[in-house]
Amino acid sequence: MRQFVRPETFDCLLNLYTSFGYFESRADDERTAQNWYDSLVPGGTLLMSLASKETISADFEPRGWSTVDDTYFLEERTIKDNFSWIENSWTVIDDGTVAEYSVSHRLYSAYELTQLLERVGFDSISVFGSLTGDPFDHTADRLVVRAKK
């Protein structure tokens, strides 16, 4: 993401399922967004869907668990750096086998993300609360951003 760029090649770029913000440096996030911008044809579209500060804070729980069939999912979440970073520890128990995973990423607000995208050149930025175009408000499930080159 930090190095891949194909100048004016793509009509649309999709970044879904919170696949952004995993680098420790904000400059790396901005470099990635710049590469996306540079890789789009004029008039091309970027579509992003991610968890945001707003959507996470609306129903934040430091611990939780769920099941799918006979598989158990345990999750611990820690907010750090003034609500700009989240660390997740996942434990999956399936048929007596235990697997542990950890993933951390930056949390952007709708404002912060749109400002980043504007800095690298995107315009006509729209913000939604779902992929179906629901409003981005206190009931939003996700932060969905559509931006044009």
N, C-alpha and C positions, 0 to 999 in steps of 0.2 A: 504493500500500500504506500509505503514511504518513497519507493523508487519507481513503481510502475506508472508509466505515462505513455499514451499513444496519441499524439497531438491530433485533435479534431477528427477522431475516429468513430465515436459512439453517439448514437441518437439519445440513448437513455442509460443511466447508471443507477442500479438498485443497491441500497445498503440497508439490509433488513435484520431484524432480530438482535438489535443492540450490537451490531458489528462495528462499532466505532468508539474510540476513546480508551483503547487498551494500552496506549503508550504512556509512559510516565511523564513525558514532556508534552506540554500543550503545543509547542512548536511542531512536533511530529504530527499531531492532529491537523494543524493548519497546513503543513506540507502535503498531507494526504488529500485534504480538501482541494488544495491548489492543483494537485495531479488530476483529480476528478474533473475540475473545471477545464483544465488544459486538454483533457482527453475527449471532452464533449464537442460535437460539431456546434457551430453557431445555431442557437435556438434549441439545443439539446436540453434534456431534463434530468435532474438528479432527484431521486425519491429515497428518503431515509425514514426508517421506523425504529425507534429506540425508547428505552425506559428513560425518563427524565427526572430531574429533581422534583418537579411538580407531581408526576404520577407516582413516584416512589414514596414521597412524603405523605400522600393522601391516605395510604393504608399501611405504612411501614410497620413491620414486625421483625424484631431481631432474630426470631427463630420460628420455624414452621416445619410442617411435615405433610406429606400427602401419599396416596397410594394409587397405583395403576395396576389393575389385576392383583397379582401377589408381590409386586415390587414396591418397596418403601423408599421414599425420597425425603431426606432430612436436610434442612438448610439453615445455616447460620449466616447472618448478615451484619456487617459492621460499617457504619458510616464514619468517614474520616475527613480530615482537612476541610473543616467548615462546610460540610455537606457537598464537597466537590469530588469525592472518591468513595466507592463502595467496594468492600471486600466480601466475597461470598465463599463459604465452605459448604460443599455438597457431599453428602454420604448417601450412596445408593446400595440398598440391600435387596438382592435378588436371589432367591432360592439358596439362601445361606451364604452367598458370596457378598462380601462387602468391598465396595470401591469408593475411594475418596477423591474429590476434585476440588480445585480452588480456582476462582476466577475473580479478577478485580478490574475495575474500569472507572473512568471519569464520568461524573454525572453532569450533564449540561441542562440548563434551563432552556425553555424555548427562546428566550431573549439571547442568551449566550450563544446558542447554536446559530441563530439567524445572523448575529453579528459576525461570527466567524466566517460564515458563508459569504456575507457581503464583503468582508475584507479581501477575500480571494477573487471576487469579481461576480459572483452570482447576483441576480436580481429577480424580480417577480417571485419573491419568496412567499409561500403560503404555508400556514401551520394548521394541522388538523389533530383531532383526538383519536383517530382510527384510520385504517386503510380504506374504510368506506366513506370517509369525508366528514365524520362527525366533528362538531366544534371542539376546539382545544379549550376546555374549561375544567372546572373542579371534578367533573365526572369522566374525564378522558382516561382511556385505557393505555394509550401510548402517545408518544410525541411523534407525529408524522410530519415531515417537512418536504415540500416540493419546491424546487428552485430551478430557475432557467438560466442558461448561459446567454 
